[in-house]
Amino acid sequence: MTTIKISASCPYEIGDKIVTGREIHPPELAFKFPAAVRTITDIVCQYSAQTGEAVFLYEPDGRGPLVRLEAPPRKKKRK
């Protein structure tokens, strides 16, 4: 077994309120939540050692499947 160290920054925190009502999965797994304000209750980081990609999955309102959300635009750091 190989040890892997990763550094990933999640765009949301537990307890953040989000508005859903759009497709939140890749097309092959697509489904829609009714438009509503939801609270993030769980966050999972899925990391691929082959590609080096970190994906964050979220559980809205403490029930249902883990979903992948589009990350909000990041604020640019001033130099």
C-alpha positions as CSV (number, residue, x, y, z in Angstrom):
1,M,0.0,0.0,0.0
2,T,1.2,3.5,-0.9
3,T,0.8,6.5,1.3
4,I,-0.6,9.6,-0.5
5,K,-0.6,13.2,0.8
6,I,-3.1,15.5,-0.7
7,S,-3.9,19.2,-0.3
8,A,-7.5,20.1,-1.3
9,S,-9.6,23.1,-0.5
10,C,-13.4,22.6,-0.2
11,P,-15.5,25.5,-1.5
12,Y,-18.2,24.9,1.0
13,E,-18.4,24.2,4.8
14,I,-20.9,22.1,6.8
15,G,-23.8,24.3,7.6
16,D,-23.6,26.4,4.4
17,K,-27.0,27.2,2.8
18,I,-27.2,26.5,-0.9
19,V,-30.0,26.9,-3.5
20,T,-30.7,23.8,-5.6
21,G,-33.1,23.2,-8.4
22,R,-30.6,22.4,-11.2
23,E,-28.9,19.2,-12.3
24,I,-26.3,18.4,-9.8
25,H,-24.9,15.1,-11.1
26,P,-23.0,14.2,-14.3
27,P,-25.5,13.5,-17.1
28,E,-25.4,9.7,-16.8
29,L,-26.6,10.0,-13.2
30,A,-28.6,13.2,-13.6
31,F,-31.7,14.0,-11.5
32,K,-33.1,17.2,-10.1
33,F,-34.0,18.3,-6.6
34,P,-37.0,20.6,-6.4
35,A,-35.8,24.3,-6.1
36,A,-35.2,24.9,-2.4
37,V,-32.7,26.2,0.1
38,R,-30.8,23.3,1.5
39,T,-28.1,23.0,4.2
40,I,-24.9,21.0,3.7
41,T,-24.7,18.4,6.5
42,D,-21.9,16.2,5.3
43,I,-18.9,16.5,3.0
44,V,-16.8,13.7,1.4
45,C,-13.5,14.2,-0.5
46,Q,-12.9,11.6,-3.1
47,Y,-9.4,11.5,-4.4
48,S,-8.0,9.6,-7.4
49,A,-4.4,8.5,-7.1
50,Q,-4.2,7.8,-10.9
51,T,-5.4,11.3,-12.1
52,G,-4.6,13.4,-9.0
53,E,-8.1,14.8,-9.0
54,A,-10.0,15.6,-5.8
55,V,-13.8,15.7,-6.0
56,F,-16.1,16.9,-3.2
57,L,-19.4,15.3,-2.6
58,Y,-22.1,16.8,-0.4
59,E,-25.1,15.5,1.5
60,P,-28.0,18.1,1.6
61,D,-30.3,18.2,4.6
62,G,-28.9,15.1,6.2
63,R,-30.7,12.7,3.8
64,G,-30.5,11.3,0.3
65,P,-27.5,10.5,-1.9
66,L,-24.2,12.3,-1.9
67,V,-24.2,14.9,-4.7
68,R,-21.5,16.8,-6.6
69,L,-22.1,20.6,-6.7
70,E,-20.6,23.1,-9.1
71,A,-18.0,25.1,-7.1
72,P,-18.6,28.8,-6.6
73,P,-16.2,31.1,-8.3
74,R,-13.1,31.6,-6.1
75,K,-12.0,35.1,-5.1
76,K,-8.8,36.1,-6.6
77,K,-6.0,36.9,-4.2
78,R,-4.5,40.4,-4.4
79,K,-0.7,40.6,-5.0
